[in-house]
Amino acid sequence: KKPAYLAELVGDAVAKGARVVNEGGGTLAGALMTPAVVFPVSREMRLWHEEQFGPVIPVGVYRDEAEVVEYVRSSPFGQQAALFTQSTDAAAPLID
């Protein structure tokens, strides 16, 4: 059941404009799924809202820091994040 559920999430994202950016990502082999990096993930996609506990890495794009903070505060889930920036001064307030 789990691999099929993960494939549904990836398929939903792809159908709504995302793509699997790593070669072979999301491939199913019985009870196993090859890790998939999915980009860009948006609010319209199930991956944005559903915590999937699988080898799927949804990558979202945010316009500004306020949008990131709003997302984290409104989410019922724990968060793991990576910040990519050319300005450590801009990222510093977002780090615990």
N, C-alpha and C positions, 0 to 999 in steps of 0.2 A: 504494500500500500504506500509506504513512504516514498519509494522512487517515483511512483506514478504521480503522487501529490507534488513532488518537487518538479517533475516534468511539466505538470499543469501550470505551476507558477512561472516557470521559465517561458513556456509557450504563450501564456497570457501577456507577459512583458514583451516578447518578440512581436506578437500580434498588434501590440499598441505602440510599436516604434523603437523598442530597445533592440540590442543585438548581443549575442554571446561573443565576447571579444577574444577569448582564448580558444585555440584550435582544439576541437574535440570536446569542448566544454558542454556539459549537460547530456552527454551520451549515456544511455542506459545499457547495463549488462546484468541482467537478472536483478538481484537485490542491490546492485551497486550503481552509483552515478559518478561520472567524471566531474570533478569540480568545475563550476561555471562562474565566470565573471560576467555580469550582465550590466550593460551601460547603454544609454542613460536610463535610469529608473525614475519614473515620475509618479505623482499622486494617483493617477488613473490606474495604476498597475497593482495587482494583488501583492507583489513583492514589496511594495512600499508599506503596506499595512499589515501583512501577515508574517509572524515570526516563524520561520521554517526549520530551524535547527538542522540544516543540511549543508552540503558542500556547494552552496550558492552564495555568491558575494554580489549583492545589489549595490551599484554605485549611483548615487544621486548627485545632482548638480544644484547648487544653491546660488541665488543672486547676491545675497549678502549675509552677514553674520546674524542679523535679526531673524532671518528665515530659518537658519540652523537652530538657533535657540528656541524658537517657537516650535519647531518639529520635535526637538528633544523633550521639551516640557509637556507637549500634548500627547506624547506616545506613552502607552501603558507598559512598554517593554524596556528592559535594560538596554544600554547602548554601548556599542563599540564604534569608535570613529578614528579616522585618520585625516589629518589636515595637511593639505598641500598648498603652500603659499611661498611667495618671494619676500614676504614681510613678516618677520617674527614679531614685530610690534603689533601687527593686526591680529595675529593668532594668539598672542599671550593672554588676552582676557577670556578666551574660550577654553583655556586649559585649567583643570582643577589644580 
